[in-house]
């Protein structure tokens, strides 16, 4: 392993990769900009799943049934977006409003 790593660092990257697989930038100034403060990366870098809310205000997600609540109006027959971030935290949104999703226990 040490010999392989040494080869990669001293031979492969310098003599092959940097010469054949890289391109000189047209403009040497960095194109990166600072992130807007209103952007929440937890809402961007996550997995989103859409589920239809049933007439009983419940929805199924990953083998679990949830009761959707917290809205002033019924969410029945609307689409709920389940959002799972990289820490595994689950949030549920209906029309952009975050609602509560309470797991239903089976008898």
C-alpha positions in Angstrom: 0.0 0.0 0.0 2.8 2.4 0.9 4.6 1.7 -2.4 1.3 2.2 -4.4 0.7 5.5 -2.6 4.2 6.6 -3.2 3.9 5.8 -6.9 0.7 7.7 -7.2 2.1 10.8 -5.6 5.6 10.9 -7.2 5.0 9.3 -10.6 1.4 9.0 -11.7 -0.1 12.4 -10.7 2.9 14.5 -11.7 4.0 12.7 -14.9 0.6 11.5 -16.3 -2.4 13.1 -14.6 -1.3 16.7 -14.4 0.1 16.6 -18.0 -2.7 14.7 -19.8 -5.9 15.2 -17.7 -5.8 18.8 -16.6 -6.6 22.0 -18.5 -5.2 25.4 -17.9 -8.0 27.8 -16.7 -9.0 30.5 -19.1 -9.2 33.0 -16.2 -6.9 32.5 -13.2 -9.3 34.3 -10.9 -11.5 32.1 -8.7 -15.1 31.6 -9.9 -16.3 30.8 -6.4 -18.5 33.2 -4.6 -19.7 33.3 -1.0 -22.9 31.5 -0.3 -26.0 33.7 0.1 -26.9 33.8 3.8 -30.5 32.9 3.1 -29.5 29.5 1.5 -30.0 26.7 4.0 -27.7 23.9 2.8 -29.6 21.3 4.8 -32.6 21.9 2.5 -30.4 21.7 -0.6 -28.2 18.8 0.3 -30.8 16.3 1.2 -33.0 13.6 -0.3 -36.6 14.5 -1.1 -39.5 12.1 -1.5 -43.1 13.0 -2.5 -46.0 11.1 -1.1 -49.7 11.7 -1.4 -51.5 12.4 1.9 -54.6 10.1 2.4 -58.0 11.3 3.3 -57.3 10.2 6.9 -54.3 12.7 7.1 -51.8 9.8 7.0 -49.0 8.9 4.6 -46.7 6.0 4.2 -42.9 6.6 4.0 -40.2 3.9 4.2 -42.5 1.3 5.6 -43.9 3.5 8.3 -47.2 5.2 8.5 -47.3 8.9 9.7 -50.1 11.2 10.7 -49.6 14.6 9.2 -50.7 17.5 11.4 -49.9 21.1 12.3 -51.6 22.8 9.4 -54.6 25.2 9.8 -56.2 23.4 6.8 -56.5 19.7 5.9 -53.6 18.2 4.0 -55.7 15.4 2.7 -55.1 14.4 -0.9 -52.2 16.9 -1.2 -48.6 16.0 -1.9 -46.2 15.9 1.1 -42.5 16.2 0.6 -40.4 14.1 3.0 -37.0 15.6 3.3 -34.1 13.6 4.9 -30.8 15.4 5.5 -27.3 13.8 5.8 -27.8 13.4 9.5 -31.0 11.4 8.9 -33.3 14.1 10.3 -36.8 13.8 8.8 -38.9 16.9 7.9 -42.3 17.0 6.1 -43.5 19.8 4.0 -46.9 20.5 2.3 -46.9 23.5 0.0 -43.6 24.7 1.6 -45.0 24.6 5.1 -43.2 22.4 7.6 -45.7 20.1 9.3 -45.5 17.4 12.0 -45.2 13.8 11.1 -46.1 11.5 13.9 -45.4 7.8 13.4 -48.5 5.6 13.8 -47.9 2.7 16.2 -49.3 -0.7 15.2 -51.4 -2.6 17.7 
